[in-house]
Amino acid sequence: MQPAPQDIAMRDPQEVMTLARMGSMHQSRLSFMRVLLRRMKGEGWQFFRPEWSVNANGEGHAVYTARASNRAYSLVAFAHDLPADQRSDRVIATAWDATFVLFDGVPTESDIKDLRANVPKQEAGRVCDRVLTLSRANRSVRLWDHVVGALAKGQQPDAAQIDAVGYLMRTTAVYGSAKFGAADRAAIENRPELNAPFQAEMLTVYLIRTFVADLVEHMARTQGTAAARLDPALKRRFGIGNSTGLGMAPFLVNHPRLIHNWIAAREWALAEVRGLARASAAEVAIFRSFTDRAALNAQKWHSAHPIQQVKLTQLRADMAALQTHLTTFDFSADRPWNALWRWAETHLGLEGQEQLAALLLEPYGPLIDDAAGCMAADETPARIDGRMDIDTLRTLIERIHPRALGTDWTAPEACARVWYTSAEKLEPRLGERAEENLDAYANALCPAHDAAKLYAALEGAQGPVAAFLLHAPEHRHTVRRLQLAATHPYAEIRDNTTHADMAPIDLLRAKLSFFGATRFDPRSDRWLRITMFQNAPYPDELAHADPDGWSYPPLADAAP
Amino acid sequence: MTQDLSLGELQSLCTRAARGAGRAVGVAEDAGHVVRWLTVRGEDGAGALVRLLTATDGFCAGDMIPDLPAFAPKRQAICPLALGGYLSDVGDLPEGPIGPVWAPILLLPFLAELAPNGVEIAPEAVNDPTPLRLIRREAPRVISQARACVAPETFETLLAFAARTYAPATAQSRAGAGAGVSDND
């Protein structure tokens, strides 16, 4: 039995909430995929496939039902025979290989008829409040054809080809929370199994993974009677891919209370582990094993993009340095994890530090897993405290945004970018201020700049904030954010999100690491591909599997 | 045919519409929130917002704020988003008559926390804009709706205001946000 952790301060938000560090975050025990699998395993959820109606061309539908203790949720999948020239990962696409909803309960024939009329259209359709998520996916064409071809001949696909891609299909959007008529978060947030963030979305992707594995075997069977089934060990190597672009970036700015709760949960967990007076042999063994697997993950993680290649080189070097350091590290010292962390702060880069932050949590589920229950947020806007004195507000800006106050906002590079929404399918986009006339459409997605503007506007002002805001409503959203950040220190990104060198993929990676994504593979500075649920047990394996142990590749996958 | 919307959809549409009608970001955020608050309590918040945005389209923000301490209009009438926001910030209810105020029902969500059971407008507004008093309710308003039913003309007007915030599609803007044309790898 461990004594209670000693008091270690959580990391300074000025250090954590930078784009460089957010763009180096890794999945952890508190990631939403792992939270979901722990719950499903712990509660003994059961999984069924009540419907499978797919023809030889791969067209039709299927239903997968996950039965929790007192409710059921069903993935309704529609499979399409998509011409290759229509396969696009963009929001502005209009057709996909497969389209899905997560349905609240078990759909009737009439429900499925309604869904079939709308779900394949995605954003152009409407869904009802029994729908919790709406999503779509496209095949990874080369791998799909290889796997179907091999299975049809009665053979197994090539492991190296599977590893090179990592998924048979990639989703290009998973919409939840009220989009296109779907159920509001408020309708489901009080259900224990959906209270943690993004649980409906993660369940959707988890069930999509099963559907895709079934579909690839089905397509092989339509080509030959001697078709093989996927070897379970190979099958587990398939995750679900995801293409994510700019659409996700504004989320990090638009949900400050939620982001605070995510980061604060993880930072609290890290501080708890660092505060432990000692580490048992079993805990050290778990940590060493996960460290070796994370090092293997860094070796197997590939990217064609220069930005990520540099980061991967750094991560691999960091992991090698960590492994070397662990050969002589004295775990019997007082507060060993804190000592290791302090070493990492001066010897590892951001990738390695953030990887270590995730690894330190691995042995300590009983200590830190409950923090997942604090990651949801009531996002009803709080009342502005209009009685706050302007001097206090000024001090608040100085405390939260010192970098913004030291920035020359008249420099072209400081405001080089404009976040805006396109009339085209309302796709969020990022433009170059100097090249396009977009200022009239700019979305307020640079809190640092807004804080600096407010600070300048407060010059010479006195008295309560309310009177100031009545005459200067353009600062209202900024005051609301600052007052939230006063008590929610991780709510606010401290960097300039309109700088010429800002890479939106840093924002995407922060969010996706909390989902539990791996193998971040940027294709530009503004969109990337990831893998979800790679190596995870399938529903029919979950009862006998470790719901956390899949998160890094098994050491058996190491090249001989 | 009324439009069935989720509350989140309506809230974000109203936020966008208020922004498209020229309201500041924080005021537009309030607009989305107050419409949702009214909707779940069975009131036509979306209709009230459309009345306000239509009546004040093109007005300067400074012309729609109240003159203090009398809470009289600077020009024709007071914007309930500006007035409601101010009263909410200050945390006090004015005792005397105020206004006239456009679409005064939009004040109610701002003032819900300023009295134990919330606030009521007296007299119940018939004309718009209208002078009024704010009185404390004896019983709170009950939440009765989990979805929004919006009249088609209200919905169309909200869409039209929201559309002002969307940048026209250009080839340049279309480039670079994703893989582009082909996803066949």
Interface residues (C-beta under 8 A of the other chain):
Chain A: A84 D85 R87 S88 D89 R90 V91 I92 R126 C128 D129 N138 S140 V141 R142 T172 S177 A178 K179 F180 G181 A182 A183 D184 R185 A186 A187 S243 G245 L246 T380 P381 R383 I384 D385 G386 R387 Y420 T421 S422 A423 E424 L426 E427 R429 L430 G431 E435 E436 L438 Y441 A444 P464 V465 A466 A467 L469 L470 H471 P473 E474 H475 R476 H477 T478 V479 R480 R523 S524 R526 W527
Chain B: D4 L5 S6 L7 G8 E9 R23 A24 V25 G26 V27 E29 D30 H33 A61 G62 I65 P66 L68 A82 G85 Y86 S88 D89 V90 G91 E113 A146 R147 A163 T165 Y166 A167 P168 A169 T170 Q172 S173 R174 G176 A177 G178 A179 G180 V181 S182 D183 N184 D185
